[in-house]
Amino acid sequence: MRAIVIGATGATGKELTRQLLDDPRISAVVVLTRRPFFPSGEKLREVVVDFEQLPAYADEIHGDVAFSCLGTTRREAGGTTAQWRVDHDYQLTFAKLCRQKGINHFVLLSSAGAGENSLFFYSRMKGTLENAVKALGFPSLTIIQPGPILRPQSTRKGEIAAARLVVLLNRVGLFPDYRPISTSTLARAIIQACHQNAGGITIYTPKDLNNLPASAGHR
């Protein structure tokens, strides 16, 4: 199985790429990155791209499954308009290219609470993207909606504060299905969810992700 990944240099994307390379069910991994990042490997092909000109790299987009893990924060992007460009526009362009190139299975890393009509910008952006990708008609579409993500050495203050708050609430029995998830556990869950999807649209909520077996179990 040949896998294609965008967002591979982010915390979750790096872990996902590592685990894909270790998965014997995956024969090749192609990562589209903005700059050189990964060391060369037998199964890995890194393609440096300009995401503003992503259609120019369409010939690199072919395989069995595509993983879209691209994302940034409003602060890192420099505002909501730039964040929407990265989190929504780039990923939707990638999804359209994957559909055009005949990739049957698309896996989108989204977020808990995603909703096109949400009052919150981030949730609205994620929900709008989810609906746009659904409309493309992939034979298999897996949408991953994690709660707070525990990223190693994260500098995102809001994210760290949210994760700590949820941990405290979990300790008193509140929101047990919304507990934070580490990038390694999330990556393992993404791969397992990918292999379990036999067709159609499957959405994994925080509860679903936390209730997956501890081991992805290579088959």
Buried (B, 14 or more C-beta within 10 A) or exposed (E): BBBBBBBBBBBBBBBBBBBBBEBEEBEBBBBBBEEEBBEEEEBBBBEEBEBEEBEEBEEBBBBBBBBBBBBBBBEEBEEEEEBBBBBBBBBBBBBBBBBEBEBBBBBBBBBBBBBBEBEEEBBBBBBBBBEBBBEBEBBBBBBBBBBBBBBEEEEBEEBBEBBEEBEEBBEEEEEEBBBBBBBBBBBBBBBBBBBEBEEEEBBBBBBBBBEBEEEBEEE
